[in-house]
Structures are given as C-alpha cells and as structure tokens.
Amino acid sequence: MSRALFTPSELRRLERLTIRRRRTVRGGHQGEWRSRHHGMSGLFADHRAYVAGDDLRYVDWNVYGRLGDLVVKRFEAEENVDLLLLVDRSLSMHGAKSRAARRVAGALGYLALTHQDHVRLAWLPAPEGRPPLIDYRSRARASAFLDELATVEDVGETNHVRDLARVVGATRRRGLTVLVSDFFDPAGAIRGLAMLRSRGLELGAVHVVDPTDAELPVGQSIVAVDAETGEQLALDVSPGLQQRVRTAWQGRIQGLARWCTPREIPHHVVDARRDVWDVLRELLRSRVATGA
C-alpha cells in the first residue's frame, strides 16, 4: 500500500468531528467523575433516588414539587479518549476490505490525535521484529499515523487469539478499544473479542465485509484458492453451492452481531464498497464520534 488514505480536503472535513467516551456519573454531578484528563463536560442523563449525604444542590426540586419524590440529577461525563486501534492486515483483507478498514481506523485515530488524545495502533499480525503497539500522542504525530496505515502491507494468516495475546500483554492503560477486521478467523471469529472483553476493555467491533467474497460464477468449474494459506479446491459451481456460500457468509456476519449485542459491544458492519463518510455517520449515531 502507498496511496494516501485521505485527501487534504477530507482531513479538513474530519477535523470538524471528535471522539468522546461518555459514561453516566453515579454521583450527583460531573465533578464527581474523576479523570486525569482535562476538557470534561456534563450532560443531563437521568435521575436516581436521593440517599442521605447527597449534595442538596443536585436535588431536582421541580420533580419534588410535582411528585413529592426526592431525586438527584445524574449527568453523563465526557472525557478524552485513550484509543487502542486493532487493525487486521491478514491476507484475507487484501483489496477493498483492507482499504476500507484502514480508512475507518485512520479516521478514528486522526480524530483522536487532532483533539490531543492518545492513540495506540496494533497490527494483526504485527510486522516481524516490531513491538505489538505503536504509540501516537499528539497532533504532530497524525501524519506519521496515517502514513503507517497507508504503507504497511497485508500479510499472513488470521489468528486473533495469538495476535491479541501479545497486544493485551503490552497494554497497561484501559481505554476505548476498536477491532477492525473481516473476522475471517478459522479458529472462531469471536474468540479474540471474547479475550479482549474478559480483560475488561471498553470494546467495539468494526466488521469489514465485501459482498463479492460470497459471489461465485454459477455454471463454471473453478479452482478456489484460500488467500491466506494458498490451499486450492476444485469446484463445479451450481446454484445450490452459490446459495450455500451466500448463506454461510451472511451467517458469519449475523453470528458475530448476535454475540456482541447482548454483551453491549457496539458492532458495525462496514461494506467495503461504501464511502467512509457514510460509515462515520453511523458511528456518529452510535455516539462513538460526535461533531458537525
């Protein structure tokens, strides 16, 4: 890879957005949410019942006057991001999926760096001889971050448990963790996510797909080649085989979503053919990113 991920005009457009983690403050007001970062703000979220010792300044007297209930306002605390981006560069990603994955990761990382947040990038698998994590800590490093995403080649086989074990071992800080992958993992698409979740990380999954992966030339004899292992399989493509391939492809997407949803892990399916701005709009709606 060598082509720049974003044009100058696209970067200017990105700068109008930002990323924020939001959590509900369990006390009465935003000052009760302790953070080492500056730039916090508070948005009203809901109420909780008053308990002895609560600061009376945060009692909602309007509710008390109407209903006679003594409740305390709660706020959403907003803090700067410590963003860990996990980007799949295995050979199954090669082509449109790789480009889409890197643009999504690049957009999220660029947003964080331009707002003075801390970004760590981990390749899956990591380039040989390099550390599992690359740190980017300032706006001045944004160009280097995008260059890294644009130039590192796709290589190797998908093995999320193996690759993520190295990343987790090198991770000392907890933050927002986003795994960007096609999840084409023979060992099981959810095993890597399950391992990250077991470490208590705030986790999101961006599932990059290319519908052409599920398309075969019906009526033809072909040799299918595994992009990662080189294994070959001779096939006569019947309509029934084509339907089974499509069903299995859809099943992998739906299976990952079914696992993520009850665990409250944001799961976004990204069609590699779609424009990155459409994807970012979806992330805006999910409150991963905010802005104009």
C-alpha positions as CSV (number, residue, x, y, z in Angstrom):
1,M,0.0,0.0,0.0
2,S,1.2,3.5,-0.8
3,R,-1.7,5.7,-1.8
4,A,-2.7,8.3,0.8
5,L,-5.7,7.3,2.8
6,F,-7.3,10.8,2.8
7,T,-7.0,13.9,0.6
8,P,-6.3,17.3,2.3
9,S,-10.0,18.3,1.9
10,E,-11.1,15.1,3.6
11,L,-8.7,15.7,6.5
12,R,-10.2,19.2,7.0
13,R,-13.6,17.6,7.0
14,L,-12.5,15.1,9.7
15,E,-11.3,18.0,11.9
16,R,-14.9,19.1,12.4
17,L,-15.6,15.8,14.3
18,T,-14.4,14.4,17.6
19,I,-14.5,11.2,19.6
20,R,-15.6,11.0,23.1
21,R,-16.3,8.3,25.7
22,R,-19.4,9.0,27.7
23,R,-20.3,7.4,31.0
24,T,-23.1,8.1,33.4
25,V,-21.8,9.8,36.6
26,R,-23.0,7.7,39.6
27,G,-22.9,10.6,42.0
28,G,-24.8,13.9,41.7
29,H,-22.8,15.9,39.2
30,Q,-20.0,15.9,36.7
31,G,-17.4,16.9,39.3
32,E,-17.8,13.5,40.9
33,W,-16.4,11.8,37.9
34,R,-12.6,11.7,38.5
35,S,-10.4,11.9,35.4
36,R,-6.7,12.6,34.8
37,H,-7.8,14.4,31.6
38,H,-8.9,17.9,31.1
39,G,-11.8,19.0,28.9
40,M,-14.6,17.2,30.6
41,S,-18.2,18.3,30.3
42,G,-21.5,17.0,31.7
43,L,-24.9,16.4,30.0
44,F,-28.0,15.5,32.0
45,A,-28.8,11.8,31.8
46,D,-31.4,10.8,34.3
47,H,-32.4,10.7,38.0
48,R,-31.6,8.5,40.9
49,A,-33.2,8.3,44.3
50,Y,-31.8,10.6,46.9
51,V,-29.8,9.0,49.7
52,A,-28.6,10.5,52.9
53,G,-25.4,12.5,52.4
54,D,-26.1,13.6,48.8
55,D,-25.4,17.2,48.0
56,L,-28.7,19.1,48.1
57,R,-27.6,21.3,45.3
58,Y,-28.3,18.5,42.9
59,V,-31.7,17.5,44.1
60,D,-34.3,18.1,41.3
61,W,-36.7,20.4,43.2
62,N,-39.1,20.6,40.2
63,V,-39.7,16.8,40.5
64,Y,-40.1,17.1,44.2
65,G,-42.6,19.9,43.8
66,R,-44.7,18.0,41.2
67,L,-44.5,14.4,42.6
68,G,-43.1,14.7,46.1
69,D,-40.2,12.4,45.1
70,L,-36.7,13.3,46.3
71,V,-34.4,12.5,43.4
72,V,-30.9,13.6,42.4
73,K,-29.8,14.6,38.9
74,R,-27.2,12.4,37.2
75,F,-25.1,13.5,34.3
76,E,-23.1,11.9,31.5
77,A,-19.4,12.6,32.0
78,E,-17.4,13.2,28.9
79,E,-13.6,12.5,28.9
80,N,-10.8,12.5,26.5
81,V,-10.0,9.2,24.7
82,D,-7.3,6.7,25.2
83,L,-7.9,4.9,21.9
84,L,-6.5,1.5,21.0
85,L,-7.0,0.6,17.3
86,L,-6.5,-3.1,16.4
87,V,-6.3,-3.4,12.6
88,D,-6.4,-6.7,10.7
89,R,-3.8,-6.9,7.9
90,S,-4.0,-10.6,7.1
91,L,-4.2,-11.6,3.5
92,S,-7.9,-12.2,3.6
93,M,-8.2,-8.4,3.9
94,H,-6.3,-7.7,0.8
95,G,-8.0,-5.3,-1.6
96,A,-11.1,-3.3,-1.0
97,K,-11.6,-4.6,2.6
98,S,-8.1,-3.5,3.6
99,R,-8.5,-0.1,2.1
100,A,-11.9,0.4,3.9
101,A,-10.6,-0.9,7.2
102,R,-7.6,1.4,7.1
103,R,-9.7,4.5,6.2
104,V,-12.1,3.8,9.1
105,A,-9.2,3.2,11.5
106,G,-7.4,6.3,10.1
107,A,-10.4,8.5,10.5
108,L,-10.9,7.4,14.2
109,G,-7.3,7.8,15.0
110,Y,-6.9,11.1,13.3
111,L,-10.0,12.5,15.1
112,A,-8.4,11.4,18.4
113,L,-4.9,12.9,17.7
114,T,-6.2,16.2,16.5
115,H,-8.0,16.6,19.8
116,Q,-4.9,15.8,21.9
117,D,-6.0,12.2,22.7
118,H,-3.7,9.2,22.9
119,V,-3.7,6.6,20.1
120,R,-2.1,3.2,20.1
121,L,-2.1,1.1,16.9
122,A,-1.7,-2.6,16.8
123,W,-1.4,-4.6,13.6
124,L,-2.9,-8.1,13.4
125,P,-0.5,-9.8,12.8
126,A,2.3,-7.5,14.0
127,P,5.1,-6.8,11.5
128,E,8.1,-9.1,12.2
129,G,10.6,-7.6,14.5
130,R,8.4,-4.7,15.7
131,P,6.7,-4.1,19.0
132,P,3.0,-5.1,19.2
133,L,1.9,-1.5,19.9
134,I,2.8,1.8,18.3
135,D,2.1,5.0,20.3
136,Y,0.9,8.3,18.9
137,R,0.5,11.0,21.5
138,S,0.0,14.4,19.8
139,R,-1.5,16.1,16.7
140,A,2.1,16.4,15.3
141,R,2.1,12.6,15.0
142,A,-1.1,12.4,13.0
143,S,0.7,12.3,9.6
144,A,3.0,9.6,10.8
145,F,0.0,7.6,12.0
146,L,-1.8,7.9,8.6
147,D,1.5,7.0,6.7
148,E,1.8,3.9,8.8
149,L,-1.7,2.8,8.0
150,A,-1.2,3.6,4.3
151,T,2.1,1.7,3.8
152,V,2.2,-1.5,5.8
153,E,1.4,-4.5,3.6
154,D,-1.2,-7.1,4.1
155,V,0.5,-10.4,5.1
156,G,-0.1,-13.6,7.0
157,E,-3.0,-15.6,8.3
158,T,-5.8,-14.5,10.7
159,N,-5.3,-15.7,14.2
160,H,-6.8,-13.2,16.6
161,V,-6.2,-15.0,19.8
162,R,-2.5,-15.4,19.0
163,D,-2.0,-11.8,17.9
164,L,-4.2,-10.2,20.5
165,A,-2.4,-12.0,23.3
166,R,0.7,-10.0,22.5
167,V,-1.3,-6.8,22.4
168,V,-3.0,-7.4,25.7
169,G,0.3,-8.3,27.3
170,A,1.7,-4.9,26.3
171,T,-1.4,-2.9,27.3
172,R,-1.2,-1.2,30.7
173,R,-3.9,1.5,30.2
174,R,-7.6,0.8,29.7
175,G,-9.4,2.8,27.1
176,L,-11.7,2.6,24.1
177,T,-10.6,-0.5,22.1
178,V,-11.8,-0.9,18.5
179,L,-11.1,-4.1,16.5
180,V,-11.3,-3.6,12.7
181,S,-11.4,-6.9,10.8
182,D,-13.2,-9.1,8.4
183,F,-13.2,-11.6,11.3
184,F,-12.3,-14.4,8.8
185,D,-10.7,-16.4,11.6
186,P,-10.6,-20.2,11.2
187,A,-10.2,-20.5,15.0
188,G,-13.5,-18.7,15.5
189,A,-14.5,-15.2,14.8
190,I,-15.5,-14.3,18.4
191,R,-12.6,-15.8,20.3
192,G,-10.4,-12.7,20.0
193,L,-13.3,-10.4,21.0
194,A,-14.1,-12.7,24.0
195,M,-10.5,-12.5,25.2
196,L,-10.5,-8.7,25.0
197,R,-13.8,-8.5,26.8
198,S,-12.5,-10.7,29.6
199,R,-9.8,-8.1,30.2
200,G,-12.5,-5.5,31.0
201,L,-11.7,-3.4,27.9
202,E,-14.3,-0.9,26.6
203,L,-14.7,-2.6,23.3
204,G,-16.1,-2.0,19.8
205,A,-16.1,-4.2,16.6
206,V,-16.0,-2.9,13.1
207,H,-16.7,-5.8,10.8
208,V,-15.5,-5.0,7.3
209,V,-17.2,-7.1,4.6
210,D,-17.0,-7.4,0.8
211,P,-20.1,-9.0,-0.8
212,T,-18.1,-10.1,-3.8
213,D,-16.4,-12.6,-1.4
214,A,-19.7,-14.6,-1.5
215,E,-20.1,-14.5,-5.2
216,L,-19.2,-17.5,-7.5
217,P,-19.6,-17.9,-11.2
218,V,-22.6,-20.2,-11.4
219,G,-22.3,-22.9,-14.1
220,Q,-18.5,-22.8,-14.2
221,S,-15.7,-25.0,-13.0
222,I,-13.2,-23.1,-10.9
223,V,-10.2,-23.6,-8.6
224,A,-10.9,-21.7,-5.3
225,V,-7.7,-20.5,-3.6
226,D,-7.5,-19.7,0.1
227,A,-6.0,-16.2,0.2
228,E,-4.1,-16.9,3.5
229,T,-2.9,-20.5,3.2
230,G,-2.8,-21.0,-0.6
231,E,-4.9,-24.1,-0.3
232,Q,-6.7,-24.9,-3.5
233,L,-10.1,-26.6,-4.1
234,A,-11.7,-27.5,-7.4
235,L,-15.4,-26.7,-7.6
236,D,-18.2,-27.0,-10.0
237,V,-20.4,-24.0,-9.1
238,S,-24.0,-25.0,-9.0
239,P,-26.8,-22.7,-8.0
240,G,-27.1,-24.7,-4.8
241,L,-23.4,-24.2,-4.0
242,Q,-23.7,-20.5,-4.6
243,Q,-26.6,-20.2,-2.2
244,R,-24.8,-22.2,0.5
245,V,-21.8,-19.9,0.2
246,R,-24.0,-16.8,0.5
247,T,-25.9,-18.3,3.5
248,A,-22.6,-19.1,5.2
249,W,-21.3,-15.6,4.5
250,Q,-24.4,-13.9,6.0
251,G,-24.4,-16.4,8.9
252,R,-20.9,-15.3,9.9
253,I,-22.0,-11.6,10.0
254,Q,-25.2,-12.4,11.9
255,G,-23.4,-14.7,14.3
256,L,-20.9,-12.0,15.3
257,A,-23.7,-9.5,15.8
258,R,-25.7,-12.0,17.9
259,W,-22.7,-12.4,20.2
260,C,-21.9,-8.7,20.5
261,T,-25.4,-7.4,21.1
262,P,-26.3,-9.0,24.5
263,R,-22.8,-8.1,25.7
264,E,-23.4,-4.4,24.8
265,I,-20.4,-4.4,22.4
266,P,-21.0,-1.9,19.6
267,H,-20.9,-3.9,16.4
268,H,-20.7,-2.1,13.0
269,V,-20.9,-3.9,9.7
270,V,-19.0,-1.9,7.0
271,D,-19.4,-2.8,3.3
272,A,-16.0,-2.2,1.8
273,R,-17.7,-0.6,-1.2
274,R,-19.3,2.2,0.8
275,D,-18.0,5.7,1.3
276,V,-16.2,6.2,4.6
277,W,-18.4,9.2,5.3
278,D,-21.5,7.0,5.4
279,V,-19.7,4.8,7.9
280,L,-18.7,7.7,10.0
281,R,-22.3,9.0,10.1
282,E,-23.3,5.6,11.5
283,L,-20.6,5.9,14.1
284,L,-21.9,9.4,14.9
285,R,-25.3,8.0,15.6
286,S,-23.9,5.4,17.9
287,R,-22.0,8.2,19.7
288,V,-18.6,6.8,19.1
289,A,-17.9,10.1,17.4
290,T,-19.5,13.5,17.7
291,G,-19.4,16.7,15.8
292,A,-20.6,18.7,12.8
